[in-house]
Amino acid sequence: MRWRTGVWLGPVKIPNALSGLVRSYAAVGETTKAQDAMAQLLFVTADAQPGLRIVDAAKATGITATPRDASPGKQRNYARMTLEKYGPSRWEPYAAPALNVRDVKGKQVSLEEYRGKNVMLVFIWARSARIA
């Protein structure tokens, strides 16, 4: 990241900083710089929900621009990428397989005994059945 006119452009603060730059430059009559900041702001918020306060505040200055990427390298648009190859975008619960095991004390335990309850299974790989 870099400093730009005293405002840190970190990954979380970029839209806020750009909105502030648009408003600040517009207030002091630096129209070209305000348009540059607006173009970057519109680019980084292009896929955001409509009605973002930071964008509306910048637009209230009357500064207009076409969205423009000012990044030093090519950017990926994560909002337009499909992640279906990693699984469904909405997880649907399914029935757990039957599981009958012995607990650390040797008692027979069935997963069915815990139906309707939250269960966390911890499997330990050990050389013997004894756990110290």
Stockholm file with secondary structure:
# STOCKHOLM 1.0

chainA/1-132         MRWRTGVWLGPVKIPNALSGLVRSYAAVGETTKAQDAMAQLLFVTADAQPGLRIVDAAKATGITATPRDASPGKQRNYARMTLEKYGPSRWEPYAAPALNVRDVKGKQVSLEEYRGKNVMLVFIWARSARIA
#=GR chainA/1-132 SS CCEETTEECCTTTHHHHHHHHHHHHHHTTCHHHHHHHHHHHHHHTTTSCTTCHHHHHHHTTTCCCCCCCCCSSCCCCGGGCCCGGGSCSSCCCCCCCCCEEECTTSCEEEGGGGTTSCCCCCCCCCSSSCCC
#=GC SS_cons         CCEETTEECCTTTHHHHHHHHHHHHHHTTCHHHHHHHHHHHHHHTTTSCTTCHHHHHHHTTTCCCCCCCCCSSCCCCGGGCCCGGGSCSSCCCCCCCCCEEECTTSCEEEGGGGTTSCCCCCCCCCSSSCCC
//
